[in-house]
């Protein structure tokens, strides 16, 4: 924790705070909003609590933790493009040149009219959401926190807003918006096909023959889905299943782990291999509110390419200068813009599902 110099006059304190924390714009991975939560009695919160002469207040504080990952590891993210717009529009270029053989020339005629090669564009738009939250504090709150000399109220509230932004962006990236169906995440795209035949149980619990069938069929299923136009490079799987893959493929080869076998198979088939990424949101218990029922254990095989799918942050989190009208109450605003995940080539993304 960083405590700002408590010996400064409040005006100088405010200026020092602004230099340290104003306009922090880093884009970091965030999280599920702590599904299990920290069980803290809110009535116990505050600066004032009972101690006796044998109580010592430890200087080091403990902050709440969340499940945090980097959305950019899963989805290409563009920051700063289309700032303050309401919609981002992509032009999808379509080849409309017809069959190749239509261009054959008839040597017995004048060929006065040649067949044409052509291309057209189709619009693909994504909604931009604008976001803002304020941070406020009073002179008394700051002075009381400085008196306690154990907690920086201004820093903590700024960090709380930044964490709120980070966790929100992460949730949007995977599950989309809670109330706006136009803003979707990686796991709930309506245009992406779902294969329910290949994975009918967790991979870590498959027996030898089931695991072999999965390994031999997963890339083939993807190629069929995308009409053999590309190879995948990313495989997302539920975190609970991923952590169980350090088990032998069979009793015959106890030193060969399933995770190693799967990675090796991907490298043998796909140039450069396929990156395997664990994701808690892909667990049925974490996505039930979005995917319905008891949720789905969802595996995603796709091409991580910004022409295939992408998320945008037109305006990354930006804070305004703290201000006051009475030199007692202070407030600043933090604002930003974001989109959901847009899938421009839905056949290059394939879900494998079994119900939770």
N, C-alpha and C positions, 0 to 999 in steps of 0.2 A: 504493500500500500504506500502511496505517496501522500504525505501530509504537507500542505502548503504552509509556508512559514507563518506561524501563529502570532509572531511579534509585529507583523506589518499592520498599518492602519487599514480599515476595511476597503478604502478606495484602491490602495496599492494591492491589497489582497485580491480584489476583483480583477485588476489588470494582470497580476501574475497568473491567476486562474485562466484568464482568456488566452494568454500566450501558450500555456501548457496544453489546453484542451480544445481550443476553438478549431473548427474545420478539420477534425479527424475524419478521413475519408476512406480508410482501408476497407476492402471488401473481403470479409472473412466468412468461413463456413459457420453455420449456426446449427440449430437443432430442433428436435421434437421438443415442444414446450414442457420438458421434464414430466413425462407421463406419470412417473411414480411420485414425483414431488418430494420436497423436503418437509417433513412434518414439524412445523414450527407453530407454536401458539402465538397468534398475532397479537393477543392481548399483552404479551410479554415484550413487545417491540417498543423502542423509545430510548431516550438518553438516560432516563431516571429509573434505577432499580435498586433494591435494598442490598447493602453490603454491611459487613462489620469490620472491626479493626484488624481482623486476621485475614481479610480478603485482599488479594492482589489481582489487579486487572492486567492480563497479559496483553502486550503491545500487538502481537501478531493476531490478525483477524482471519476468520474462515468464511469464504464466500460460497454462495450457492453454486452448484454445478449442474450442467445440462449435457444431454447427448449432442455433441457437436461434430459435424463433418463439413467438408468443403464441397458445396454444390458444383463448383467448377471442375472437380475431379470426375463428375458424372455427365455434366452437360456443358457445352461451350457457352460462355457468358460474355456478352459484349457490354462494356460500361461506357457511358457517355454519348452514345449515338442516339440522335432524335430527342435531345433534351427538351422537356416541357411540351412534347407533343401529346395528343390524345390517342393516336393510333400509329402503329408501325406497320407499313405495308411492304411486302416482298413481291417482286415480280418473278413468277415461275415461268421459265422459258420452255415451251413445248415444241418439239420438232414435228412438223407436219409436211414432210417431204414425200410421203408415200413410199411404196415399195421400190427397191433398187432397180428391179427389172423394168419398171416403167420408163426408165431413161434409155433403154436400148433403142438404137437408131435403126430404121428400116432402110437398107441400102438401095431398095428399089423405088424409093419415093423421094420427094424433095425435102421431107421433114420440116415443113414450113412452121409447124408449131411444136416447140419443145416442151416436154414436161418440166415442171418447176419444182425447185427445192424451196421450202419456206419454213418459217418459224413464227410462233405467236407467243404472247405473254398472257398469263392469267394472274389475277391479284390474290395474295394470301395476306390477310391482315391479322394483327394481334392487338388486343386492347392494352392500353397503358393505364396503370393505376397510380394516382398521386397519394402521397402519405405524409403526415406531419404529426408530431407530438411535442408538447411543451415540457420544459423543466423549470420549476419554480422553487424559490427558497426565500426565506426572510433573514434579515440581519440577526434576529434573535436565534434562529436555528443554526446559523453559521457560528455565532459566538458560543452557543451551548456545545456544539460539536468540538470547537477548538478547546473549550474548557475541559471536556472529557478527554481530549488529547489521544483518542483511540480510533477515531473514525472521521473521515472527511465527507461531510454531507453533500457538498457540491460535486466532488469527484464521483461519489457513489451514484448519485442520480443521473449524472451524465453517462456513466458506464451502464446503468440500468436501461437507459434509452437505446444506447448502442447495441446492447445485448438483445433488446426487444426487436430491433431492426434485423440483426443477424439471424436470430431464431425464426423470425417471420419470413425472411427471404428463403431460408432453407426449407421451411415447411411448404412455401409456395412452389419451390423448385421440384418437389417430389409429389405432393398431394394436391397442389392447386389451391384456389381460394375457397374459403368455407361457405361463402354465400353468393359468389359470382361465378357461375358455371362457364363463363367465357374465358376465365383464367385457369388453365389446367397445368398440372405438373407432369413429371416424367411417367408416373405410375397410373394416371387415369385419363389417358388419351382415348377419345371415342373413335378415332380413325385407325387405331392400331389393332391388328388382328391378335387373337388369343388362341394359343394351342393348349388344349386341355388333355391331350392324349399322351404326350411324352413324359411329363413329370406329374405323377399322381401321388407322390409322397416325398418327404424330404430326401435330398440326395444322400445325406449322411447316413440315413437308415436303410438305403437300398441294399439288397443283397448283391452278390457278385454278378448274376445274370441281369438283374435290373439295372445295375450301374453300367454294365457293358452296353446294354441297349440304349441307355441315355447318351453315353459318350459317342456311340457310333451314329446316333440319329440327330443330335442337336444341330450340328452345322448343316446337315442336309435339309432339315426342316426350315432353317433360315433361308437357304438358297432357293428353296421352293417358294417361300413367301415373297422374296424380292425378285423373282424371275431370273435368278442367277446373275444379277447385275453387279453385285459387290460381295465382299467378304465382311463379316462383322469384326469389330475390334474390342468390344466391351461386353461383359456379362455381369449383370447385377443380380445378386441373390439375397434372400433374407439373412440377416445377421445370425439368427439363431441356428440356421442350417450351416452357414459358413464355418462357425466355430466348432462344428462337429465333424469337419472333414478330415481331421488328423487321425483317422482310423484306417486300418489296413483294407486294401481292396478285397482281399480274401485271406483265408487261413493259410493258403498255400504260399502266399508271398506276404508275410507279416511285416516286412520292412518297407513295403510300397504303400504309401498313404494315398487316399483318394484325391486329396488336393494336388499332390504331385502328379498323379496319373492324369488328372483332368488338365492341368497346365501343360503337361507334355503333349497330350493329344491335341490341344489347341495349337501349340507351336508347330506340330508336325503337319497340320492341315492348313492353317492360316498363316501366310507370310507375316512375320512379326509377332504372331501369337495373339491371344485375346486376354485382355486385362480383366481379372475377376475382382469384383468390388462387393463387399458386404454392405447391407443397408437395413437398418432397423425398420424404416418405413415400409419395406417390402414384406414384413411379417403381417399376417392376417390381423393380429390383435392391434396393430398400429394403424391400419388403413380401413378398418371396418366402417367408420363414419363416412368415408368417401366411396368405397367400393361396394358397400351394402352388405346386409346379412352379418355374418361373423367375420367378414373380410376375406381376402384372398392371399395366399402365399404366392407372391408374384415374382417371377424371374424375368429379366429383360435382356434380350440379346440384340445388339444394335451397332450401328456405325456411328462413332462419335465424331461427327463432322458438322460444322456450322451450316453447311448447305442441306444437311439432313434434319437437324434439330438445333434449337438455340433458345436461350433466355436472355433478356435484355434488362439492364439497369440504366435507363436513360439518364437519371440523376442519382448518383450515389449519395448516401446520407451526408447531409451538409447542415451545419449549425449556424445560427445567426448570433450576432453579438448580444450578450446578456444586457438587458436594459431595465430601467426603473423610472417610475414617475414620481417616486417619493423618497428614494434612497433608503427604503426599508424593505420593500418587496421587489424581488428581482426575477426575471423570467427571460428565457430564450426559446427559440423553436428549432427543432431538427426536422428536416424534410427530405424527401426523396421520391423517386418514381421507379416502378418495376413492371415487368410483364410476367405472364406465365411462360411455360415452355411451349414453343411452337414447333410442330413436326411437319416440315415441308415435304419430306419423303416418307410417308407412313409405312411403306412396304420395307423400308430398311430398318424398321423397329419391329420386334416380335415379342409378345408376352407368352410365357408359359405359366399356367395357373393351376392350382388345386385349392379347393375351399378350405377355410380355416375350421 
